[in-house]
Amino acid sequence: MSYMYSKRFMVFSQVYGQLIILILAIVNTYYPQYLTYTFVIFILSMFIMMYFTLRTSLKHVVGSEAKDIRSGRKILEVGPEDVMSVVQHDLKLNEELKPMVKSSLLSLANMVLLLLWYYLYFNVVIHYFEGGEIMIKFIGFLLGYEIPYVAVTLLNMFMRRSSKVMIQVIRSYTIYDRGIVGAGITVKFPIPKEFTVNVDPARKFVELVRNDKDVVIKYRLYSKNYDRIADLISRYGRPKSDVK
């Protein structure tokens, strides 16, 4: 249930990206007339990787852990209407989410810059590599794909490291006697020791906080009945050894 990805997935994403770049550079070297088609493939490959990244970050929602929790007794279900009716009155939340909004805008800017780079490089710069040997042409096309890919990768790494705190507002969730399952969260009872539970009566939320490497992730459970949620988590989420 973390936004941080495993080393295996990070290695896979890098190998996948480099393989696509290598294939496209080879195709463009021998068949430059297909440049437009390879550009479409390049963009699609990036969206495919984004899809798998999202799926990896949310795989816990449909995992065996979530199924096990759902097999228990349902105690309380909180819908998006209840959550948003409280969120809209939390004036501090906008300030807390600004760093995450900034990261989203930078990701959008990445795509715009990528399109601009592709247009300028493959309509202007690439001509300087024409007329040379096959290897020179190959290097020209390879740089055209490699430079923006490395730039986007480094920018994403910088954004992840600069985001010390990530807040995830759970828009809908259900509390069972075996745990909590919602849109972006799965926590089994008893709550793991790496979590801390905070309650803010003024802002009407219960918060599950987890330190994940260099990032603090806060799962916010907003509700008008926040006090009941806090009671249920205390009653069912405490380790049996803590129950007296």
Residue frames relative to the residue before (quaternion, step in Angstrom):
aa qw qx qy qz dx dy dz
M 1.0000 0.0000 0.0000 0.0000 0.00 0.00 0.00
S 0.5039 0.6643 -0.4028 0.3776 3.49 1.08 0.64
Y 0.4768 -0.6404 0.5176 0.3077 3.51 -1.29 0.40
M 0.6017 0.5406 -0.3611 0.4640 3.54 1.24 -0.24
Y 0.2891 -0.7893 0.5246 0.1350 3.52 -0.89 0.96
S 0.5933 -0.5921 0.4155 0.3533 3.55 -1.16 0.59
K 0.6256 -0.5420 0.4013 0.3922 3.55 -1.24 0.47
R 0.6089 0.5646 -0.3517 0.4322 3.57 1.06 -0.73
F 0.6738 0.4806 -0.2989 0.4751 3.58 0.94 -0.88
M 0.6379 0.5267 -0.3344 0.4516 3.60 0.98 -0.78
V 0.6443 0.5028 -0.3183 0.4804 3.58 1.01 -0.82
F 0.6383 0.5326 -0.3240 0.4517 3.59 0.96 -0.87
S 0.6686 0.5085 -0.3076 0.4470 3.60 0.89 -0.91
Q 0.6610 0.5008 -0.3094 0.4654 3.59 1.01 -0.78
V 0.6504 0.5038 -0.3115 0.4755 3.58 0.97 -0.86
Y 0.6305 0.5396 -0.3185 0.4582 3.57 1.00 -0.86
G 0.6780 0.4986 -0.2904 0.4554 3.57 0.88 -0.95
Q 0.6856 0.4855 -0.2881 0.4596 3.58 0.88 -0.93
L 0.6293 0.5362 -0.3334 0.4531 3.57 1.06 -0.72
I 0.6453 0.5106 -0.3141 0.4735 3.59 0.97 -0.87
I 0.6541 0.5174 -0.3092 0.4570 3.59 0.93 -0.92
L 0.6569 0.5179 -0.3086 0.4528 3.58 0.92 -0.90
I 0.6631 0.5038 -0.3024 0.4638 3.58 0.92 -0.92
L 0.6783 0.4944 -0.2953 0.4563 3.60 0.89 -0.91
A 0.6423 0.5220 -0.3242 0.4582 3.58 1.00 -0.79
I 0.6506 0.5050 -0.3147 0.4718 3.59 1.00 -0.79
V 0.6488 0.5168 -0.3161 0.4605 3.58 0.94 -0.90
N 0.6871 0.4844 -0.2863 0.4597 3.61 0.89 -0.92
T 0.6044 0.5687 -0.3582 0.4278 3.58 1.09 -0.64
Y 0.7743 0.3299 -0.1715 0.5121 3.57 0.89 -0.91
Y 0.7887 0.1762 -0.1000 0.5805 3.59 1.15 -0.51
P 0.0544 -0.8488 0.5256 0.0186 3.63 0.51 1.14
Q 0.5656 0.6127 -0.3904 0.3903 3.60 1.17 -0.41
Y 0.6737 0.4781 -0.2924 0.4817 3.59 1.24 -0.32
L 0.2479 0.8180 -0.4915 0.1670 3.59 1.22 0.41
T 0.6463 0.5264 -0.3231 0.4481 3.58 0.96 -0.83
Y 0.6682 0.5023 -0.2987 0.4605 3.57 0.96 -0.86
T 0.6606 0.5000 -0.3167 0.4618 3.58 0.97 -0.79
F 0.5913 0.5559 -0.3666 0.4550 3.57 1.13 -0.59
V 0.6411 0.5164 -0.3169 0.4711 3.57 0.97 -0.87
I 0.6446 0.5173 -0.3147 0.4667 3.58 0.99 -0.85
F 0.6345 0.5439 -0.3184 0.4475 3.57 1.02 -0.88
I 0.6765 0.4815 -0.2875 0.4774 3.59 0.91 -0.94
L 0.6519 0.5167 -0.3158 0.4564 3.59 0.95 -0.88
S 0.6405 0.5335 -0.3274 0.4449 3.58 0.99 -0.82
M 0.6393 0.5142 -0.3274 0.4687 3.59 1.07 -0.70
F 0.6535 0.4960 -0.3166 0.4762 3.59 1.02 -0.78
I 0.6098 0.5443 -0.3490 0.4584 3.58 1.08 -0.68
M 0.6614 0.4943 -0.3064 0.4736 3.56 0.97 -0.85
M 0.6198 0.5316 -0.3414 0.4656 3.60 1.05 -0.73
Y 0.6319 0.5384 -0.3234 0.4542 3.56 1.06 -0.81
F 0.6910 0.4643 -0.2849 0.4752 3.56 0.88 -0.93
T 0.5968 0.5545 -0.3582 0.4562 3.59 1.12 -0.62
L 0.6680 0.4871 -0.2901 0.4819 3.57 0.94 -0.93
R 0.6556 0.5156 -0.3138 0.4536 3.56 0.95 -0.89
T 0.6446 0.5191 -0.3220 0.4597 3.57 1.04 -0.76
S 0.6829 0.4975 -0.2907 0.4490 3.58 0.97 -0.86
L 0.7686 0.3359 -0.1765 0.5150 3.59 1.16 -0.57
K 0.3618 0.7767 -0.4697 0.2126 3.59 1.22 0.12
H 0.5695 0.6129 -0.3829 0.3917 3.56 1.20 -0.48
V 0.5802 0.6177 -0.3771 0.3737 3.59 1.14 -0.59
V 0.7771 0.2689 -0.1542 0.5477 3.57 1.07 -0.68
G 0.4400 0.7254 -0.4297 0.3091 3.55 1.28 0.25
S 0.7186 -0.4367 0.3235 0.4339 3.54 -1.34 0.07
E 0.5929 0.5794 -0.3651 0.4235 3.58 1.11 -0.63
A 0.6634 0.4940 -0.2966 0.4774 3.58 0.97 -0.90
K 0.6451 0.5228 -0.3237 0.4536 3.58 0.98 -0.81
D 0.6404 0.5245 -0.3229 0.4588 3.56 1.03 -0.78
I 0.6456 0.5131 -0.3191 0.4670 3.57 1.01 -0.82
R 0.6797 0.5051 -0.2879 0.4471 3.58 0.93 -0.93
S 0.5971 0.5702 -0.3680 0.4276 3.58 1.19 -0.37
G 0.5988 0.5715 -0.3564 0.4333 3.55 1.30 -0.22
R 0.6806 -0.4794 0.3651 0.4167 3.56 -1.31 -0.17
K 0.3714 -0.7243 0.5381 0.2188 3.55 -0.82 1.03
I 0.1819 -0.8092 0.5547 0.0665 3.55 -0.82 1.05
L 0.8090 -0.0724 0.1012 0.5745 3.57 0.82 -0.97
E 0.1040 -0.7787 0.6172 0.0423 3.55 -0.96 0.92
V 0.1158 -0.7914 0.5996 0.0275 3.56 -0.82 1.07
G 0.2399 -0.8077 0.5290 0.1017 3.55 -0.58 1.18
P 0.7001 -0.4824 0.3272 0.4123 3.58 -1.28 0.24
E 0.5918 0.5759 -0.3762 0.4202 3.61 1.09 -0.59
D 0.6599 0.4978 -0.2976 0.4778 3.56 0.94 -0.92
V 0.6649 0.5181 -0.3048 0.4433 3.58 0.89 -0.96
M 0.7266 0.4491 -0.2576 0.4516 3.59 0.74 -1.05
S 0.5930 0.5679 -0.3749 0.4304 3.61 1.10 -0.54
V 0.6792 0.4413 -0.2782 0.5164 3.57 1.20 -0.53
V 0.6354 0.5600 -0.3251 0.4207 3.57 0.95 -0.91
Q 0.6657 0.5369 -0.3154 0.4111 3.59 0.90 -0.87
H 0.6968 0.4280 -0.2730 0.5067 3.58 1.23 -0.29
D 0.5578 0.5852 -0.3972 0.4343 3.59 1.28 0.03
L 0.2068 -0.8336 0.5038 0.0917 3.57 0.02 1.31
K 0.6362 0.5480 -0.3329 0.4292 3.60 1.13 -0.52
L 0.5507 0.6542 -0.3893 0.3424 3.57 1.17 -0.55
N 0.6275 0.5559 -0.3467 0.4207 3.60 0.93 -0.83
E 0.6540 0.5025 -0.3128 0.4711 3.57 0.98 -0.82
E 0.6648 0.5124 -0.3026 0.4517 3.57 0.99 -0.84
L 0.7166 0.4570 -0.2534 0.4620 3.60 1.07 -0.70
K 0.4272 0.7390 -0.4486 0.2648 3.61 1.22 -0.22
P 0.6582 0.4984 -0.3405 0.4499 3.67 0.84 -0.79
M 0.6634 0.4946 -0.3082 0.4693 3.61 1.02 -0.76
V 0.6220 0.5206 -0.3365 0.4784 3.59 1.08 -0.72
K 0.6250 0.5424 -0.3265 0.4566 3.56 1.03 -0.81
S 0.6477 0.5149 -0.3145 0.4652 3.57 0.99 -0.83
S 0.6431 0.5209 -0.3195 0.4616 3.59 1.02 -0.80
L 0.6571 0.5052 -0.3050 0.4690 3.58 0.99 -0.83
L 0.6333 0.5202 -0.3280 0.4699 3.57 1.07 -0.73
S 0.6236 0.5305 -0.3402 0.4626 3.58 1.06 -0.71
L 0.6451 0.5046 -0.3134 0.4806 3.57 1.04 -0.77
A 0.6366 0.5211 -0.3212 0.4691 3.57 1.04 -0.81
N 0.5763 0.5950 -0.3694 0.4212 3.58 1.11 -0.67
M 0.6774 0.4966 -0.2928 0.4571 3.55 0.91 -0.93
V 0.6391 0.5202 -0.3246 0.4642 3.60 1.02 -0.80
L 0.6723 0.4865 -0.2911 0.4760 3.57 0.93 -0.92
L 0.6123 0.5532 -0.3473 0.4454 3.57 1.07 -0.68
L 0.6573 0.4969 -0.3027 0.4790 3.59 0.96 -0.84
L 0.6506 0.5119 -0.3108 0.4670 3.58 0.99 -0.84
W 0.6390 0.5273 -0.3169 0.4619 3.57 0.97 -0.89
Y 0.6674 0.5139 -0.3073 0.4428 3.55 0.83 -0.99
Y 0.6630 0.5113 -0.3111 0.4496 3.58 0.91 -0.89
L 0.7117 0.4571 -0.2663 0.4621 3.60 0.82 -0.98
Y 0.6876 0.4999 -0.2999 0.4330 3.57 0.85 -0.96
F 0.7808 0.3643 -0.1956 0.4684 3.59 0.73 -1.03
N 0.6718 0.4318 -0.3194 0.5101 3.58 1.27 0.16
V 0.7673 0.2951 -0.1659 0.5446 3.59 1.23 -0.38
V 0.7666 0.4127 -0.2222 0.4389 3.57 0.43 -1.26
I 0.6444 0.5696 -0.3399 0.3806 3.60 0.89 -0.88
H 0.5817 0.6039 -0.3742 0.3960 3.60 1.14 -0.53
Y 0.6001 0.5703 -0.3608 0.4296 3.60 1.18 -0.47
F 0.6777 0.4677 -0.2874 0.4892 3.59 1.25 -0.32
E 0.5252 0.6405 -0.4092 0.3827 3.57 1.28 -0.08
G 0.7470 0.3993 -0.2931 0.4435 3.54 -1.18 0.54
G 0.6327 0.5322 -0.3341 0.4527 3.57 1.24 -0.19
E 0.7259 -0.3873 0.3168 0.4719 3.52 -1.28 -0.30
I 0.7028 -0.4632 0.3355 0.4230 3.53 -1.32 0.31
M 0.6505 0.5320 -0.3163 0.4403 3.58 0.96 -0.86
I 0.6325 0.5235 -0.3279 0.4673 3.59 1.05 -0.78
K 0.6487 0.5046 -0.3139 0.4754 3.58 0.96 -0.84
F 0.6403 0.5331 -0.3198 0.4510 3.55 0.99 -0.88
I 0.6510 0.5098 -0.3140 0.4667 3.60 0.94 -0.88
G 0.6264 0.5512 -0.3317 0.4403 3.58 1.03 -0.79
F 0.6969 0.4450 -0.2689 0.4939 3.57 0.87 -0.92
L 0.6194 0.5534 -0.3433 0.4385 3.59 1.04 -0.78
L 0.6593 0.5003 -0.3054 0.4710 3.59 0.96 -0.87
G 0.6139 0.5808 -0.3419 0.4110 3.56 1.04 -0.74
Y 0.7257 0.3839 -0.2248 0.5249 3.57 1.11 -0.70
E 0.6769 0.5434 -0.2940 0.4001 3.56 0.98 -0.92
I 0.6524 0.5457 -0.3292 0.4101 3.60 0.85 -0.90
P 0.7142 0.4153 -0.2958 0.4795 3.67 0.71 -0.87
Y 0.6109 0.5554 -0.3577 0.4364 3.59 1.08 -0.66
V 0.6668 0.4853 -0.2953 0.4822 3.59 0.92 -0.90
A 0.6449 0.5313 -0.3236 0.4440 3.58 0.97 -0.86
V 0.6709 0.4856 -0.2952 0.4764 3.59 0.92 -0.90
T 0.6384 0.5346 -0.3235 0.4494 3.60 0.99 -0.83
L 0.6775 0.4861 -0.2869 0.4716 3.58 0.92 -0.94
L 0.6415 0.5210 -0.3234 0.4609 3.57 1.02 -0.79
N 0.6463 0.5136 -0.3155 0.4680 3.59 1.00 -0.81
M 0.6324 0.5208 -0.3238 0.4734 3.59 1.04 -0.78
F 0.6486 0.5177 -0.3122 0.4625 3.56 1.00 -0.85
M 0.6635 0.5078 -0.3085 0.4548 3.58 0.94 -0.87
R 0.6454 0.5182 -0.3250 0.4576 3.59 1.01 -0.80
R 0.7024 0.4641 -0.2739 0.4650 3.56 0.95 -0.87
S 0.6627 0.5056 -0.3124 0.4557 3.58 1.10 -0.63
S 0.6414 0.4937 -0.3248 0.4892 3.60 1.22 -0.40
K 0.1449 -0.8329 0.5320 0.0472 3.56 0.03 1.32
V 0.7823 0.1729 -0.0871 0.5921 3.56 1.14 -0.65
M 0.0723 -0.7853 0.6146 0.0165 3.56 -0.86 1.01
I 0.1531 -0.7954 0.5843 0.0497 3.52 -0.77 1.11
Q 0.0747 -0.7913 0.6067 0.0154 3.54 -0.78 1.04
V 0.2201 -0.7684 0.5921 0.1022 3.53 -0.54 1.24
I 0.2677 -0.7726 0.5581 0.1411 3.58 -0.52 1.18
R 0.2928 -0.8241 0.4646 0.1387 3.56 -0.28 1.30
S 0.7776 -0.0269 -0.0139 0.6281 3.58 1.21 -0.35
Y 0.0961 0.7999 -0.5829 0.1058 3.56 -0.98 0.81
T 0.2178 -0.7565 0.6057 0.1158 3.52 -1.31 0.46
I 0.2356 -0.7622 0.5895 0.1267 3.54 -0.95 0.91
Y 0.1072 -0.7723 0.6258 0.0204 3.54 -0.83 1.12
D 0.6158 -0.5346 0.3999 0.4184 3.56 -1.23 0.12
R 0.6861 0.4554 -0.2819 0.4924 3.58 1.33 -0.11
G 0.7958 -0.2236 0.1442 0.5439 3.58 1.22 -0.11
I 0.5032 -0.6241 0.5113 0.3096 3.53 -1.36 -0.27
V 0.0219 -0.7763 0.6298 -0.0132 3.56 -0.95 0.95
G 0.1791 0.7885 -0.5719 0.1380 3.55 -0.86 0.96
A 0.6981 -0.4391 0.3482 0.4456 3.54 -1.33 -0.15
G 0.8316 0.0896 -0.1114 0.5366 3.54 0.03 1.33
I 0.7631 0.2882 -0.1964 0.5441 3.58 1.20 0.23
T 0.0583 0.7462 -0.6622 0.0356 3.53 -1.19 0.74
V 0.1100 0.7895 -0.5916 0.1209 3.57 -0.52 1.17
K 0.2657 -0.7720 0.5591 0.1443 3.58 -0.70 1.08
F 0.3750 -0.6768 0.5841 0.2452 3.51 -1.26 0.54
P 0.4987 -0.2169 -0.8369 0.0618 1.51 -1.91 1.59
I 0.6024 -0.5838 0.4042 0.3646 3.57 -1.13 0.68
P 0.5187 -0.6584 0.4453 0.3149 3.61 -0.84 0.95
K 0.6184 -0.6034 0.3730 0.3382 3.55 -1.12 0.72
E 0.6230 0.5626 -0.3571 0.4097 3.61 1.12 -0.51
F 0.6220 0.5168 -0.3399 0.4802 3.57 1.30 -0.11
T 0.1158 -0.7225 0.6708 0.1210 3.51 -1.31 0.54
V 0.2914 -0.7620 0.5598 0.1450 3.55 -1.11 0.73
N 0.0643 -0.7900 0.6097 0.0017 3.55 -0.80 1.10
V 0.1445 -0.7696 0.6167 0.0805 3.56 -1.11 0.72
D 0.0757 -0.7864 0.6127 0.0188 3.56 -0.87 1.00
P 0.2645 -0.8057 0.5097 0.1452 3.62 -0.08 1.25
A 0.6417 0.5470 -0.3321 0.4229 3.60 1.00 -0.81
R 0.7647 0.3261 -0.1717 0.5286 3.59 1.02 -0.83
K 0.3820 -0.7843 0.4270 0.2379 3.58 1.34 0.09
F 0.5892 0.5284 -0.4369 0.4274 3.55 0.55 1.16
V 0.2686 -0.6810 0.6507 0.2014 3.48 -1.40 0.41
E 0.1519 -0.8251 0.5437 0.0219 3.54 -0.79 1.03
L 0.1783 -0.7494 0.6296 0.1007 3.54 -0.92 1.00
V 0.1136 -0.8246 0.5542 0.0014 3.56 -0.50 1.23
R 0.0042 -0.8019 0.5962 -0.0393 3.53 -0.90 0.99
N 0.3024 -0.7244 0.5921 0.1823 3.55 -0.97 0.91
D 0.0092 -0.8054 0.5903 -0.0531 3.56 -0.53 1.21
K 0.7879 -0.2024 0.0613 0.5784 3.54 -0.03 1.38
D 0.8123 -0.2129 0.1678 0.5164 3.63 -0.60 -1.10
V 0.6676 0.4855 -0.2874 0.4858 3.58 1.27 0.10
V 0.2593 -0.7271 0.6155 0.1591 3.54 -1.08 0.83
I 0.1258 -0.8001 0.5854 0.0371 3.58 -0.65 1.14
K 0.1135 -0.8008 0.5876 0.0210 3.54 -0.79 1.10
Y 0.1607 -0.7764 0.6057 0.0661 3.55 -0.65 1.16
R 0.1673 -0.8258 0.5361 0.0517 3.58 -0.41 1.26
L 0.1171 -0.7680 0.6285 0.0391 3.53 -0.86 1.06
Y 0.0879 -0.8117 0.5774 0.0073 3.57 -0.06 1.31
S 0.2463 0.7523 -0.5930 0.1474 3.56 -1.13 0.66
K 0.5494 -0.5777 0.4823 0.3630 3.53 -1.21 0.53
N 0.7237 0.3812 -0.2142 0.5339 3.55 1.19 -0.66
Y 0.0942 0.8398 -0.5267 0.0914 3.57 0.98 0.87
D 0.6293 0.5567 -0.3397 0.4228 3.58 1.06 -0.75
R 0.6391 0.5038 -0.3245 0.4821 3.58 1.09 -0.69
I 0.6257 0.5347 -0.3331 0.4601 3.55 1.03 -0.80
A 0.6453 0.5151 -0.3136 0.4690 3.57 0.96 -0.87
D 0.6531 0.5137 -0.3084 0.4631 3.58 1.01 -0.82
L 0.6592 0.5085 -0.3099 0.4591 3.60 0.97 -0.87
I 0.6518 0.5016 -0.3156 0.4733 3.57 0.98 -0.83
S 0.6503 0.5073 -0.3149 0.4696 3.57 1.02 -0.77
R 0.6967 0.4913 -0.2688 0.4482 3.57 0.99 -0.87
Y 0.8017 0.2859 -0.1339 0.5075 3.57 0.83 -1.01
G 0.7019 0.5102 -0.2679 0.4187 3.58 1.11 -0.59
R 0.5623 0.6045 -0.3953 0.4026 3.57 1.20 -0.23
P 0.5379 -0.6005 0.4677 0.3624 3.62 -1.03 0.66
K 0.6064 -0.5890 0.3919 0.3631 3.59 -1.04 0.75
S 0.6324 0.5520 -0.3372 0.4262 3.58 1.07 -0.68
D 0.6645 0.5028 -0.2949 0.4675 3.57 1.29 -0.46
V 0.5975 0.5819 -0.3556 0.4217 3.55 1.25 -0.39
K 0.1320 -0.8075 0.5731 0.0463 3.58 -0.72 1.08
